[in-house]
Amino acid sequence: MRRTKYTFFLILLFLTAVLIFIIVGEGDNYSDPAAISSVIELEETPVLDQAEMETKYQNLLSDILYNYQQNIAQQSMTREQAIAEIREQVLAIAQIPTDMQQLHLNLVIALSRDLSGYVDEATKVYSELQAEYNWLYSRFNFLMQ
């Protein structure tokens, strides 16, 4: 009988501790004004729609390729250096639109293959990407020479 009272007391004590933990835990989340302001800032962050993301991605990728095309034309860097830097910049692009993910993946793989010495395979992929995405027209010409 004494053991049953002791067990009941421990269960009651445990449930009380859990209840206090829940009550105190809920109060901490919203009592800090800095935490509330960070939640508000996250909610006010503008979300780009799909068309804007695609346009931004296209412009960014086109600019990257154009800049290195100019560097190679001015002979300020070699083709291999340009490919390595292009690959790093393409990998650094954070927001990739859903419709451009396959292009992005194929481009990274082609650049990697090109760096590994499989230039013919990479050139074939560059040609296919140019044919499929007309906004890339002539952007890969400097890589296919």
Backbone as CSV, one residue per row, in Angstrom:
resi,resn,N_x,N_y,N_z,CA_x,CA_y,CA_z,C_x,C_y,C_z
1,MET,0.824,-1.184,0.000,0.000,0.000,0.000,0.875,1.257,0.000
2,ARG,1.912,1.201,0.801,2.812,2.333,0.897,3.511,2.562,-0.450
3,ARG,3.849,1.482,-1.137,4.513,1.577,-2.425,3.573,2.187,-3.470
4,THR,2.322,1.905,-3.449,1.335,2.451,-4.376,1.201,3.950,-4.173
5,LYS,1.189,4.412,-2.914,1.106,5.847,-2.638,2.350,6.566,-3.164
6,TYR,3.495,5.933,-2.960,4.751,6.522,-3.427,4.767,6.625,-4.958
7,THR,4.325,5.610,-5.673,4.261,5.604,-7.127,3.273,6.657,-7.621
8,PHE,2.118,6.733,-6.961,1.115,7.735,-7.328,1.689,9.137,-7.147
9,PHE,2.418,9.366,-6.047,3.025,10.668,-5.784,4.050,11.019,-6.869
10,LEU,4.861,10.066,-7.311,5.849,10.313,-8.362,5.178,10.629,-9.699
11,ILE,4.120,9.911,-10.015,3.389,10.179,-11.263,2.778,11.568,-11.228
12,LEU,2.199,11.940,-10.113,1.604,13.260,-9.940,2.671,14.349,-10.059
13,LEU,3.820,14.132,-9.443,4.925,15.081,-9.510,5.427,15.225,-10.951
14,PHE,5.546,14.116,-11.676,5.988,14.130,-13.062,4.998,14.893,-13.950
15,LEU,3.715,14.637,-13.793,2.698,15.332,-14.587,2.688,16.829,-14.296
16,THR,2.893,17.195,-13.049,2.955,18.611,-12.680,4.158,19.274,-13.345
17,ALA,5.300,18.596,-13.350,6.492,19.139,-13.981,6.282,19.315,-15.490
18,VAL,5.640,18.355,-16.124,5.357,18.456,-17.564,4.427,19.626,-17.829
19,LEU,3.410,19.803,-17.019,2.467,20.911,-17.180,3.176,22.249,-17.020
20,ILE,4.034,22.366,-16.039,4.786,23.610,-15.836,5.712,23.859,-17.025
21,PHE,6.361,22.825,-17.506,7.252,22.949,-18.658,6.497,23.445,-19.887
22,ILE,5.300,22.934,-20.111,4.491,23.353,-21.261,4.074,24.805,-21.129
23,ILE,3.616,25.200,-19.955,3.157,26.571,-19.742,4.310,27.556,-19.872
24,VAL,5.435,27.263,-19.258,6.586,28.158,-19.319,7.168,28.176,-20.733
25,GLY,7.201,27.053,-21.401,7.750,26.971,-22.753,6.970,27.789,-23.756
26,GLU,5.646,27.819,-23.643,4.834,28.596,-24.570,5.007,30.077,-24.346
27,GLY,5.178,30.487,-23.138,5.344,31.898,-22.828,6.653,32.460,-23.331
28,ASP,7.724,31.670,-23.408,9.028,32.151,-23.827,9.092,32.496,-25.303
29,ASN,8.336,31.830,-26.123,8.420,32.042,-27.566,8.010,33.446,-27.982
30,TYR,7.057,34.039,-27.321,6.520,35.317,-27.759,6.801,36.454,-26.795
31,SER,7.550,36.206,-25.738,7.844,37.276,-24.814,9.041,38.103,-25.263
32,ASP,9.846,37.573,-26.173,11.025,38.278,-26.649,10.645,39.117,-27.870
33,PRO,10.714,40.453,-27.775,10.334,41.297,-28.921,11.216,41.063,-30.151
34,ALA,12.473,40.720,-29.938,13.358,40.460,-31.079,12.893,39.234,-31.851
35,ALA,12.426,38.219,-31.126,11.937,37.012,-31.790,10.684,37.321,-32.597
36,ILE,9.824,38.155,-32.054,8.600,38.520,-32.768,8.940,39.324,-34.017
37,SER,9.889,40.273,-33.916,10.232,41.088,-35.082,10.886,40.248,-36.173
38,SER,11.662,39.224,-35.796,12.279,38.379,-36.821,11.226,37.559,-37.544
39,VAL,10.178,37.152,-36.837,9.081,36.424,-37.478,8.356,37.344,-38.443
40,ILE,8.144,38.583,-38.052,7.462,39.547,-38.910,8.294,39.826,-40.153
41,GLU,9.620,39.976,-40.002,10.483,40.235,-41.149,10.443,39.083,-42.145
42,LEU,10.409,37.852,-41.662,10.347,36.711,-42.559,9.058,36.693,-43.353
43,GLU,7.980,37.094,-42.712,6.697,37.085,-43.397,6.616,38.182,-44.445
44,GLU,7.349,39.289,-44.266,7.284,40.402,-45.196,8.263,40.271,-46.356
45,THR,9.100,39.247,-46.355,10.046,39.032,-47.441,9.273,38.721,-48.722
46,PRO,9.528,39.499,-49.774,8.775,39.253,-51.012,9.181,37.929,-51.650
47,VAL,8.209,37.249,-52.177,8.445,35.983,-52.853,8.279,36.230,-54.343
48,LEU,9.304,35.878,-55.105,9.239,36.064,-56.549,8.351,35.000,-57.170
49,ASP,7.584,35.404,-58.154,6.788,34.401,-58.839,7.675,33.661,-59.834
50,GLN,7.164,32.618,-60.414,7.943,31.722,-61.269,8.522,32.459,-62.475
51,ALA,7.744,33.320,-63.094,8.219,34.033,-64.285,9.371,34.972,-63.936
52,GLU,9.272,35.666,-62.800,10.352,36.555,-62.382,11.616,35.767,-62.061
53,MET,11.448,34.618,-61.406,12.609,33.790,-61.087,13.291,33.289,-62.354
54,GLU,12.495,32.891,-63.351,13.059,32.419,-64.613,13.822,33.535,-65.318
55,THR,13.254,34.722,-65.356,13.917,35.850,-65.992,15.210,36.192,-65.267
56,LYS,15.167,36.192,-63.957,16.358,36.491,-63.165,17.440,35.436,-63.407
57,TYR,17.051,34.177,-63.426,18.001,33.086,-63.670,18.597,33.195,-65.064
58,GLN,17.748,33.441,-66.065,18.233,33.555,-67.438,19.237,34.697,-67.577
59,ASN,18.913,35.834,-66.977,19.820,36.979,-67.055,21.139,36.696,-66.346
60,LEU,21.064,36.072,-65.187,22.267,35.765,-64.424,23.166,34.791,-65.176
61,LEU,22.591,33.717,-65.676,23.365,32.721,-66.409,23.928,33.312,-67.696
62,SER,23.139,34.090,-68.384,23.594,34.726,-69.619,24.754,35.682,-69.336
63,ASP,24.661,36.440,-68.250,25.736,37.367,-67.886,27.021,36.627,-67.531
64,ILE,26.885,35.537,-66.793,28.067,34.745,-66.431,28.772,34.257,-67.690
65,LEU,28.024,33.671,-68.604,28.618,33.141,-69.835,29.205,34.257,-70.693
66,TYR,28.515,35.375,-70.780,28.997,36.493,-71.601,30.311,37.053,-71.050
67,ASN,30.388,37.217,-69.730,31.606,37.765,-69.128,32.822,36.888,-69.413
68,TYR,32.656,35.587,-69.303,33.787,34.706,-69.565,34.088,34.603,-71.055
69,GLN,33.070,34.758,-71.876,33.295,34.795,-73.320,34.191,35.991,-73.657
70,GLN,33.931,37.118,-73.023,34.750,38.312,-73.238,36.169,38.126,-72.709
71,ASN,36.308,37.502,-71.546,37.641,37.267,-70.977,38.483,36.367,-71.878
72,ILE,37.870,35.351,-72.447,38.605,34.465,-73.350,38.957,35.206,-74.637
73,ALA,38.026,36.018,-75.135,38.294,36.772,-76.364,39.451,37.750,-76.162
74,GLN,39.557,38.312,-74.976,40.646,39.246,-74.671,41.913,38.521,-74.238
75,GLN,41.854,37.209,-74.190,42.969,36.351,-73.806,43.484,36.656,-72.406
76,SER,42.572,37.043,-71.510,42.968,37.297,-70.124,42.890,36.032,-69.273
77,MET,42.319,34.969,-69.849,42.286,33.675,-69.158,42.151,32.560,-70.177
78,THR,42.526,31.374,-69.758,42.427,30.228,-70.659,41.009,29.667,-70.619
79,ARG,40.715,28.825,-71.580,39.403,28.177,-71.649,39.152,27.338,-70.400
80,GLU,40.151,26.604,-69.944,39.995,25.740,-68.770,39.735,26.553,-67.506
81,GLN,40.444,27.680,-67.372,40.205,28.550,-66.220,38.778,29.093,-66.247
82,ALA,38.348,29.498,-67.436,36.993,30.041,-67.572,35.947,28.986,-67.232
83,ILE,36.140,27.773,-67.711,35.179,26.707,-67.432,35.105,26.427,-65.933
84,ALA,36.251,26.385,-65.278,36.264,26.134,-63.830,35.527,27.236,-63.081
85,GLU,35.756,28.486,-63.469,35.090,29.600,-62.785,33.594,29.657,-63.120
86,ILE,33.251,29.366,-64.361,31.831,29.327,-64.739,31.115,28.267,-63.908
87,ARG,31.723,27.106,-63.802,31.115,26.010,-63.024,30.884,26.432,-61.581
88,GLU,31.857,27.092,-60.974,31.710,27.533,-59.587,30.604,28.574,-59.456
89,GLN,30.529,29.489,-60.400,29.481,30.507,-60.336,28.095,29.918,-60.576
90,VAL,28.009,28.962,-61.479,26.716,28.311,-61.730,26.280,27.533,-60.488
91,LEU,27.231,26.866,-59.844,26.897,26.132,-58.617,26.489,27.067,-57.484
92,ALA,26.948,28.300,-57.522,26.643,29.253,-56.462,25.266,29.899,-56.611
93,ILE,24.615,29.682,-57.724,23.280,30.262,-57.917,22.330,29.590,-56.939
94,ALA,21.677,30.399,-56.122,20.858,29.860,-55.034,19.429,29.542,-55.461
95,GLN,18.820,30.419,-56.211,17.419,30.213,-56.567,17.332,29.756,-58.021
96,ILE,16.975,28.508,-58.172,16.839,27.931,-59.509,15.361,27.638,-59.735
97,PRO,14.749,28.276,-60.722,13.334,28.017,-60.996,13.102,26.554,-61.363
98,THR,11.930,26.085,-61.088,11.582,24.688,-61.335,11.808,24.299,-62.786
99,ASP,11.417,25.164,-63.710,11.553,24.846,-65.132,13.003,24.865,-65.602
100,MET,13.890,25.451,-64.828,15.289,25.564,-65.218,16.199,24.565,-64.495
101,GLN,15.648,23.726,-63.653,16.479,22.811,-62.872,17.187,21.779,-63.747
102,GLN,16.520,21.286,-64.767,17.151,20.315,-65.671,18.279,20.969,-66.456
103,LEU,18.046,22.185,-66.930,19.092,22.937,-67.618,20.289,23.126,-66.695
104,HIS,20.030,23.532,-65.473,21.085,23.784,-64.494,21.901,22.513,-64.252
105,LEU,21.215,21.420,-64.032,21.898,20.149,-63.784,22.739,19.732,-64.994
106,ASN,22.155,19.792,-66.183,22.888,19.411,-67.395,24.103,20.304,-67.622
107,LEU,23.956,21.590,-67.328,25.063,22.518,-67.506,26.204,22.212,-66.536
108,VAL,25.876,21.969,-65.290,26.915,21.639,-64.301,27.618,20.338,-64.680
109,ILE,26.854,19.353,-65.112,27.458,18.078,-65.517,28.353,18.275,-66.741
110,ALA,27.885,19.055,-67.711,28.690,19.296,-68.916,29.977,20.039,-68.573
111,LEU,29.891,21.032,-67.712,31.093,21.761,-67.309,32.064,20.849,-66.559
112,SER,31.526,19.980,-65.728,32.372,19.032,-64.994,33.046,18.051,-65.945
113,ARG,32.286,17.564,-66.907,32.852,16.636,-67.900,33.935,17.348,-68.720
114,ASP,33.686,18.594,-69.058,34.655,19.373,-69.824,35.955,19.528,-69.027
115,LEU,35.837,19.813,-67.743,37.027,19.942,-66.894,37.767,18.618,-66.742
116,SER,37.027,17.521,-66.819,37.635,16.196,-66.671,38.297,15.708,-67.958
117,GLY,38.165,16.469,-69.031,38.813,16.087,-70.276,37.888,15.485,-71.313
118,TYR,36.619,15.373,-71.020,35.647,14.823,-71.972,34.996,15.967,-72.750
119,VAL,35.805,16.644,-73.535,35.367,17.850,-74.236,34.296,17.533,-75.272
120,ASP,34.405,16.411,-75.974,33.422,16.067,-77.008,32.035,15.868,-76.413
121,GLU,31.970,15.159,-75.284,30.678,14.957,-74.615,30.097,16.288,-74.145
122,ALA,30.950,17.129,-73.583,30.486,18.428,-73.091,30.001,19.300,-74.239
123,THR,30.729,19.290,-75.349,30.333,20.082,-76.509,28.972,19.650,-77.034
124,LYS,28.729,18.362,-77.014,27.423,17.842,-77.450,26.315,18.367,-76.535
125,VAL,26.551,18.374,-75.236,25.549,18.875,-74.290,25.347,20.373,-74.479
126,TYR,26.442,21.127,-74.692,26.307,22.568,-74.937,25.425,22.825,-76.152
127,SER,25.639,22.050,-77.217,24.837,22.205,-78.437,23.368,21.896,-78.174
128,GLU,23.118,20.823,-77.425,21.738,20.457,-77.108,21.056,21.532,-76.264
129,LEU,21.778,22.085,-75.304,21.200,23.128,-74.456,20.899,24.379,-75.267
130,GLN,21.791,24.748,-76.164,21.559,25.902,-77.025,20.341,25.698,-77.911
131,ALA,20.172,24.478,-78.412,19.031,24.192,-79.282,17.722,24.189,-78.497
132,GLU,17.771,23.679,-77.273,16.550,23.572,-76.475,16.134,24.906,-75.854
133,TYR,17.094,25.694,-75.439,16.812,26.987,-74.798,17.343,28.091,-75.708
134,ASN,16.438,28.663,-76.512,16.866,29.620,-77.523,17.449,30.904,-76.929
135,TRP,17.177,31.204,-75.677,17.773,32.388,-75.057,19.262,32.182,-74.788
136,LEU,19.739,30.954,-74.914,21.165,30.670,-74.768,21.895,30.704,-76.104
137,TYR,21.190,31.127,-77.150,21.760,31.120,-78.493,23.109,31.831,-78.495
138,SER,24.109,31.157,-78.969,25.492,31.618,-79.132,26.234,31.870,-77.818
139,ARG,25.653,31.562,-76.687,26.347,31.758,-75.413,27.424,30.706,-75.174
140,PHE,27.278,29.526,-75.791,28.247,28.453,-75.590,29.268,28.356,-76.719
141,ASN,29.192,29.249,-77.696,30.093,29.166,-78.844,31.555,29.162,-78.433
142,PHE,31.911,29.960,-77.459,33.306,30.027,-77.045,33.763,28.747,-76.354
143,LEU,32.838,27.954,-75.866,33.196,26.693,-75.233,33.298,25.552,-76.245
144,MET,32.693,25.730,-77.408,32.651,24.662,-78.409,33.772,24.761,-79.432
145,GLN,34.720,25.641,-79.234,35.823,25.788,-80.206,36.978,24.889,-79.855
